[in-house]
Amino acid sequence: QAHVAESGGGSVQTGGSLRLVCTVFGETSSDLCIGWFRQRPGKEREGVASFVGGGTISYADSVKGRFTISRDPAKNTAYLEMNNRKPEDAGMYYCTAASRLPECIRMQTTVILDTSASATEFQFWGQGTQVNVST
């Protein structure tokens, strides 16, 4: 059974940096798309960044220029480098992955349009990793 695991969460001061790691186990499809979502206190789960297809990368407007998503296919791992953290970036960060094209398209669209996603919308979800930002 394939599954996803995140790591790297923690506390960081405003303006600081943090790197999250997402590893996909049991799914090695070359069509795998990976995304990062977050749920901030009192808000719905929202898209942050996605890596779809052969390298199409998308970001939510709120993180453009500050966050960078990257991927290491050899390790089946993706990263989210978060720089210049703001207090509003605090929340639970989730990694999601899918190998089905319609889900990958929907994942990318969700990120670009800054809309919400349910916990069952894509094929695989991690348990989440908490990120706190202190002032």
N, C-alpha and C positions, 0 to 999 in steps of 0.2 A: 504494500500500500504506500503510494507516494505521500510525502508530507513535506512541509516547509518549516524551517526553524530560523528565527531571528536572534541576533545578539548585538551587543554594543551599546545598548541604552544606558542612561545614567543621568547625572546632573552636570550642567554646564552653566557658566555665567553668561549673561547677555553679551553678545559679540563673540562668544567662543565657538569652538568647533567640536564636532562629534562625528564619528563614522559608524553607521549601522551595517551589519552584515546579514545577508539572507542566503541560506543554503537550501537547495532543493534536493531531496533524497528520493530515489526510486523513480525518477522521471527524467529521461535523457533526450527527449524529443528535440530535434534541431529547430522545431517550430515553437519552442517554448517562449512565451512572453512573460515578463516579470514586472511587477509594479509595486510601488510603495504607497500605502494609504495611512491616514492617521485619524484618530478620533480625539478631538479636544474636549475638555469638560463642557457638558451641556450641548454639544454639537453632534451632528451625524458624521459617520465615517466618510472621509473625503479623499480624493486622489491627490497625490503629491507629485509622483513621477512615474514614468513607465518606459520600458525598453521592449519594443515590439518588432517582430520580423528580423530582418538582417541588421538592424541597428537604428531604427526610427525611435528617437527619444523625444519624450514630451514632458512638460512641467506645468504645474499649476502656476498661475500668475503670481500667487503669494510667495513662491519660493524661487522664481526665476532669478538667476544671477547669484543666488546664495547656495542652492543645493545642486549636487551633481550625482546622477545615477550612472553607474558603470557595471560592467558584467565580465566575468571570467568564465567562458563556456567550459574550459577544461576542468574547472572545479565545480561547475554547476552552481556558481555563486554570483550574487549581485551585491552591490554596495550602494549606500546612500551617504555621500559626504555632505555634511551640513555645516556651512560656515555662516558667520555673522548671525548667530542665533538671536531670535527675538523672544520676549516672554510669551507671545501668542503661538510660538512653535511648540510649546509644551503639550504633551498628550501621549497617548498610546500609539505606537507606530507598528503597522502590520505590513508584512510582505505577502504578496499574492502571486500565484503563477497559474498559467493555463496553457494547454497545448492545442486548444480548439480555436480556429480562426475567428468565428463570431465573437467569442469571449475576448480574444485579444483586441479586436476592433473596438468592442465595447469598453474595454479597460482603457485604451488610449483616449477614447472619446470622453470618458468620465473624467480623466485627468485634465484634458484640454478645456472642457466646459466647466470644470470645477463643480461638478455635481456629486451627489452622494452615492454610495454603494452599500448594499447589504452584505452581511457576513457570509452569505451563501452565493453571492453573485458570480464568483469565479471559482475555477476548479479546485484550487488548493489555497489554503490560508494558513499562516503561522499563528501562534498564540499571542504574538505582540510583544513589544519591548517598550518599557516606559522611558520617556525622555522628559526631564525637568529642566527648566531654565530659571535661574535665579538672577535677581537684579543686584 
